[in-house]
């Protein structure tokens, strides 16, 4: 199994009526800018362990499990939306760094959150790193009726148990699932990550630490013009990192392209594009050493 080089500790922080689980590496210090790292959809904070181990410097790192993921409860909700993640992040920074800006990293869903949050609270961020938080295809108002209908239909499926996540007979099954999703993930990392991505229940089954309600589509249409207005307020240096595999083509089949994403981020006043070869969307698993080097160079 993968051997951890830098051990973390867990803290539970009261945030908006939830006990938020936060993974901490290192110790706070006046000469260290806090490095806050937020994970993506159906992931957990522990997923950053490989990158943390690859850092050359000793950082003070704060990585929460988003609501309804990992060890953070869901609050008994049956769907999620971006403003809640943004508010949770705001409360988290109030707790850990109320008086100084942080270096902020987000992957995928987390990358989208940090880009939007940075446009709302630019004064709270020293440097921002977006790991393939591409955003979503543009929408038009005439799509609203079908979107609301789909949202309500998916809520009914959720409450009928039709969106439940699969349980596995053994933790090795979870590891195989991770490797099937990401063929670049090595066996040792998959075996380690499986024990953080899932837990054993009373029946001896291993269940994923992600609420099925995360699979319910948002009721609200993605407002690209609103997003661009927030991008224009990102007055800190921004590093937008992409992997060699073009995930957008895989996900959207031409409905939203890498070229369209590049047009959008031209609205960010001070943006640099980073590239990681031989990597897919889970770049923090595929090439943690390369990603760690990009992050450290940028925040230095």
C-alpha positions in Angstrom: 0.0 0.0 0.0 1.1 3.6 -0.6 3.3 4.9 2.2 2.4 8.4 3.4 5.3 10.8 3.8 3.4 13.7 5.5 0.8 12.7 8.0 -2.4 14.7 8.4 -4.7 15.3 11.3 -8.5 15.7 11.4 -10.4 18.6 12.8 -14.2 19.2 12.9 -15.3 22.8 12.5 -18.8 24.1 13.1 -19.9 25.6 9.7 -23.5 26.6 9.0 -25.1 23.9 11.3 -22.7 21.2 10.1 -19.6 19.7 11.7 -17.2 20.1 8.8 -14.4 17.6 8.6 -11.1 19.3 7.7 -7.8 17.6 6.9 -4.7 19.5 8.1 -1.1 19.0 7.1 1.6 21.1 8.8 1.4 23.8 11.4 0.3 27.4 11.2 3.1 30.0 11.3 3.4 33.7 10.7 5.8 33.1 7.8 3.5 30.6 6.1 0.6 31.6 3.9 -2.2 29.0 4.5 -2.7 26.7 1.5 -6.4 25.8 1.2 -7.1 22.9 -1.1 -10.7 21.9 -2.0 -11.7 18.7 -3.8 -14.0 17.9 -6.7 -17.2 16.0 -7.2 -17.3 12.5 -5.6 -13.9 13.0 -4.1 -12.5 13.7 -0.6 -9.9 15.9 1.0 -7.6 12.9 1.6 -7.3 12.7 -2.2 -4.7 15.5 -2.1 -2.3 13.3 0.0 -0.1 12.4 -3.0 0.4 16.0 -4.0 1.1 17.0 -0.3 3.8 14.3 -0.2 5.3 15.6 -3.4 5.7 19.2 -2.1 9.3 20.3 -1.6 8.4 22.9 1.1 6.7 22.6 4.4 3.2 24.1 4.0 0.3 24.7 6.3 -2.5 23.0 4.3 -6.2 23.1 5.0 -8.4 20.7 3.0 -12.1 20.3 3.9 -14.5 17.5 2.9 -17.3 19.4 1.2 -20.8 18.9 2.7 -22.1 15.4 2.0 -18.6 14.1 1.2 -16.1 12.2 3.3 -16.7 12.7 7.0 -18.7 15.9 6.6 -22.5 15.3 7.0 -25.0 16.4 4.4 -27.4 18.2 6.7 -30.2 15.9 5.4 -30.6 17.8 2.2 -31.7 16.1 -1.1 -29.8 18.4 -3.6 -26.8 20.7 -3.7 -25.9 24.0 -5.3 -22.9 26.1 -5.8 -23.7 29.1 -3.5 -23.7 26.7 -0.6 -20.1 25.6 -1.4 -19.1 29.2 -1.7 -20.6 30.1 1.7 -19.1 27.1 3.3 -15.7 28.2 2.0 -16.2 31.7 3.3 -17.0 30.4 6.8 -14.0 28.0 6.6 -11.6 31.0 5.8 -13.2 32.9 8.7 -12.2 30.1 11.0 -8.7 29.4 9.7 -7.4 32.7 8.2 -9.7 35.6 9.2 -7.1 38.3 8.9 -4.9 37.3 5.9 -5.4 36.1 2.3 -4.7 32.4 1.5 -3.4 30.5 -1.4 -6.4 28.7 -2.8 -6.5 25.5 -4.9 -9.6 23.8 -6.3 -10.0 20.7 -8.4 -13.0 20.2 -10.8 -16.1 21.1 -8.9 -13.8 22.7 -6.3 -12.0 24.6 -9.2 -15.4 26.0 -10.2 -16.1 27.0 -6.6 -12.8 28.8 -6.1 -13.2 30.7 -9.4 -16.6 32.0 -8.4 -15.7 32.6 -4.8 -12.6 34.6 -5.9 -14.8 36.9 -7.9 -17.0 37.6 -4.8 -14.2 37.8 -2.2 -11.0 38.7 -4.2 -9.4 40.3 -1.1 -9.3 36.9 0.6 -7.1 35.2 -2.0 -3.3 35.8 -2.6 -3.0 33.2 -5.4 -5.6 31.0 -7.0 -5.0 27.6 -8.7 -7.8 26.1 -10.7 -7.4 22.4 -11.6 -9.8 21.8 -14.5 -12.7 23.7 -13.0 -13.9 24.3 -16.6 -17.5 25.4 -15.9 -20.5 24.2 -17.8 -22.0 24.8 -21.3 -23.8 28.1 -21.8 -27.6 28.0 -21.4 -30.6 30.0 -22.7 -33.7 30.9 -20.8 -35.9 28.7 -22.9 -34.2 25.7 -21.3 -35.7 26.5 -17.9 -38.9 24.4 -18.1 -37.1 21.2 -19.1 -34.4 21.8 -16.5 -37.0 22.2 -13.6 -38.8 19.1 -14.8 -35.6 17.1 -14.9 -34.7 18.3 -11.4 -38.0 17.3 -10.0 -37.9 13.9 -11.7 -34.4 13.2 -10.4 -35.5 14.1 -6.9 -38.2 11.5 -7.1 -35.7 8.9 -8.3 -33.5 9.8 -5.4 -36.2 9.3 -2.9 -37.2 6.0 -4.4 -33.6 4.8 -4.0 -32.9 4.7 -7.7 -29.8 6.9 -7.4 -28.1 5.1 -4.5 -24.4 4.4 -4.9 -23.2 0.9 -5.1 -21.8 -0.9 -2.1 -18.8 -3.2 -2.3 -18.2 -6.5 -0.6 -14.6 -5.6 0.2 -12.3 -2.6 0.1 -10.5 -4.2 -2.8 -13.6 -3.7 -4.8 -13.5 0.0 -4.1 -9.9 0.1 -5.2 -10.8 -1.7 -8.5 -13.5 0.8 -9.1 -11.1 3.7 -8.7 -8.6 2.1 -11.1 -11.4 1.4 -13.6 -12.4 5.0 -13.6 -8.8 6.2 -13.8 -6.5 3.6 -15.6 -3.4 5.6 -14.6 -4.0 5.1 -10.9 -1.5 2.7 -9.5 -2.5 -0.3 -7.3 -0.8 1.0 -4.2 -2.5 4.4 -4.4 -5.8 2.9 -5.2 -5.6 0.6 -2.1 -4.7 3.6 0.1 -7.3 5.9 -1.4 -10.1 3.3 -1.2 -10.0 3.4 2.6 -10.5 7.2 2.6 -13.0 7.2 -0.3 -15.3 4.6 1.4 -16.0 3.1 4.8 -17.2 -0.3 6.1 -20.8 -0.3 7.3 -22.5 -2.5 9.9 -23.3 -5.2 7.4 -19.6 -5.4 6.3 -20.2 -3.7 3.0 -17.9 -0.8 1.8 -20.0 2.3 1.0 -18.8 5.4 -0.9 -18.4 8.5 1.3 -20.5 10.7 -1.0 -24.2 11.3 -0.8 -26.3 10.2 -3.8 -28.0 13.6 -3.7 -24.9 15.0 -5.4 -26.0 13.2 -8.6 -29.2 15.3 -8.8 -29.0 17.9 -11.5 -29.1 21.6 -10.4 -32.5 23.2 -10.7 -30.9 26.4 -11.9 -29.4 27.0 -15.4 -25.7 27.7 -15.6 -25.4 31.5 -16.1 -22.3 32.0 -18.2 -22.6 35.8 -18.3 -22.8 35.9 -14.5 -19.7 33.6 -14.3 -17.8 35.9 -16.6 -18.7 38.9 -14.5 -17.1 37.1 -11.5 -14.1 36.1 -13.6 -13.4 39.8 -14.4 -13.1 40.5 -10.6 -10.3 37.9 -10.1 -7.6 40.5 -9.4 -5.1 37.9 -7.9 -2.7 35.8 -10.1 -4.6 32.8 -11.4 -3.1 29.5 -12.6 -5.5 27.4 -14.7 -4.1 23.9 -15.0 -5.1 21.4 -17.7 -4.2 17.7 -18.2 -3.1 16.3 -21.5 -6.4 14.3 -21.8 -9.2 16.5 -23.1 -12.0 15.7 -20.6 -14.3 18.2 -22.1 -14.6 16.3 -25.3 -15.4 13.2 -23.4 -18.0 14.8 -21.2 -19.8 17.2 -23.5 -19.4 15.8 -27.0 -19.0 19.2 -28.6 -21.5 21.0 -26.5 -18.7 22.7 -24.5 -15.2 22.7 -25.9 -11.7 23.5 -24.6 -11.6 26.4 -27.1 -14.7 27.8 -25.6 -13.3 27.5 -22.1 -10.1 29.3 -23.2 -12.3 32.1 -24.5 -14.0 32.4 -21.2 -10.8 32.6 -19.1 -9.6 35.4 -21.2 -11.9 37.4 -19.0 -9.6 36.7 -16.0 -7.2 39.7 -15.8 -4.1 37.8 -14.7 -4.2 34.2 -15.8 -1.5 31.7 -16.7 -2.3 28.3 -18.2 -0.4 25.3 -16.9 -0.2 21.9 -18.6 0.4 18.4 -17.2 1.5 15.7 -19.7 0.4 12.1 -19.4 -2.5 12.9 -17.1 -6.3 12.8 -17.1 -8.8 14.8 -15.1 -7.6 13.3 -11.8 -4.2 14.9 -12.3 -3.5 15.0 -8.6 -3.4 11.2 -8.7 -1.8 10.8 -12.1 1.1 13.2 -11.8 1.3 14.5 -8.2 5.0 15.4 -8.5 4.4 17.6 -11.6 1.3 19.2 -10.1 3.1 19.9 -6.8 5.9 21.6 -8.7 3.5 23.8 -10.7 1.7 24.9 -7.5 4.8 25.6 -5.5 6.4 27.6 -8.4 3.2 29.6 -8.8 2.6 30.5 -5.1 6.2 31.3 -4.6 
